[in-house]
Amino acid sequence: MNGHGPSRSTHLPRSLGGAQVTNPFDNEHAARRYAGARPFYHAVALELAASRLGLGRVLLAVDLGCGTGLSTRALRERADHVIALDASAAMLAAAEPLEGVRYAVARSEQLPLPGSVAGLATAGAAFHWFDQPRVLSELARVLQVGAALVVYGDFFHGRLAGRPAFTGWLQDSYLPAFPSPARHAYFDARVAEEAGFARPDYAEDELQIPLTCEQLTDYLMSQSNAAVAIESGRVTAAALRRQILAEIGRFFPVGGTAAAVFGVRVWTTVRRR
């Protein structure tokens, strides 16, 4: 999840106009913030996908846009071997080594794999940064006929359970000051079908994660809007973190946690030809 998703809905998110889409996480500092603050929801997403597709264990799976390896950890539970790819060497440097996993720097638009080798492919919280026609064409090439593709992401609903004032702060103060950068649609179902995949299925789930004030601050700092603001020089990471901490502290009990409400969205399809 590299962004602030909408409230719970089955409507597919759209891209932000025709603006240039650039992944803002390709630097060491953003990678460290991402690795340290993102929730591990990936197993929940894959379990939801498995329930829709009846996924079994595969010999080889491919993880596109694996980032710091959270998605890879979940995928490894469903595959004997995983090839985990990301265009950012900085993100991969923050990934935890795992037995049976080979990490490699590679763009998803040009997969360094032969044809028809993988039994499963996933892309967690990354597909909206890709050139989707090129990526889906590549996936149709490297996946075996009948192999599944799972595209998923999480999104913060902007809610702390029982604390509606936090949502007002996020929507009326924080997000207007630090807007999200342009991105593509989270998953373009029409392009997937044109590339040779079956009509995609879509599902959502929701989970609550207890976070301290510091943990929620770090999560917000790990998002794409913060990465862009920091990388542009508009604000330093230290200053932005101090600002967020100061502004959201009132929504938390002293020394305690609040339940952050996250959504999980999952698209599933199979290579049909």
C-alpha positions, 0 to 999 in steps of 0.5 A, a space after each residue: 500500500 503506497 497511498 491512502 485508499 478510499 473508504 470500504 468500496 468495491 469500486 476500482 480506484 482510478 489513476 490521478 489523471 494523465 500525470 507522470 507516475 514515478 515510484 517515490 521509494 527508490 532511496 535508502 531513507 524511504 526504504 528504511 522508513 517503509 521497512 520499519 513501519 508497514 504492517 504485515 497484512 500480506 498473509 491476510 491478502 493471500 489467504 483471501 486470494 486462496 479462498 477465491 481461487 483455491 490456490 495450492 502450493 506451487 514450485 516457483 512463484 514470482 513476487 513483483 515489486 517486492 520492496 523490503 520483502 514483506 510480500 515475499 515472506 507471505 508468498 514463501 509460505 505458498 511456494 517452494 521457491 520465490 524469485 522476488 524482484 524490485 526496481 529499487 536496489 535500496 528497497 531490496 537492501 532492506 529485505 530480510 534474507 529468506 531460505 528459498 528466496 532469490 532477490 534481484 533488481 529488475 523492472 517488472 516491465 522486463 522480467 528476467 525469466 524464461 517463458 512459462 516457468 512460474 505457477 503463481 505471481 503476486 504483486 503486493 502494494 506495487 501494481 499502481 506504480 507499474 506500466 500495466 500493459 507491459 507488465 501484464 504482457 510479461 506476466 502472460 509470458 512467464 506464467 504457466 497456462 492456468 497459473 494465478 496472478 494475485 494483485 493486492 494492497 492495503 489501505 488505511 481507512 483514515 480511522 482510529 476506532 472510536 476516535 472520529 476526530 482523527 479522521 477529520 484531522 487526516 482529511 482536512 489538515 494532513 492530506 491537503 498539506 501533503 497530497 499523494 503523488 500520481 499513480 496508475 489505477 491499482 489494477 486495470 482489469 481490462 488490460 489484464 483480459 487483453 493480455 490473456 488473463 481471465 476476467 479478474 475477481 475482486 474482494 476486500 477485507 478489513 482489519 484493525 491493528 493496535 498502534 501507539 502514537 509513535 507507530 502510527 506516526 512512523 506509518 504515515 511517514 512511510 507513505 508516498 506523500 511523505 516520501 515525496 515531500 521529504 525528497 523534494 526538500 519541502 520538509 525534513 524527515 525529522 521535522 515532519 515526524 515531530 509535526 505529526 507526533 505533535 498533532 496526533 498525540 491527542 487522539 491516543 491514551 497516554 502510553 496506550 494504543 488506538 485501533 487503526 482501521 485498514 482495508 485489504 483489496 485483492 484482485 485475482 485472475 489466471 492465465 488462460 492462454 
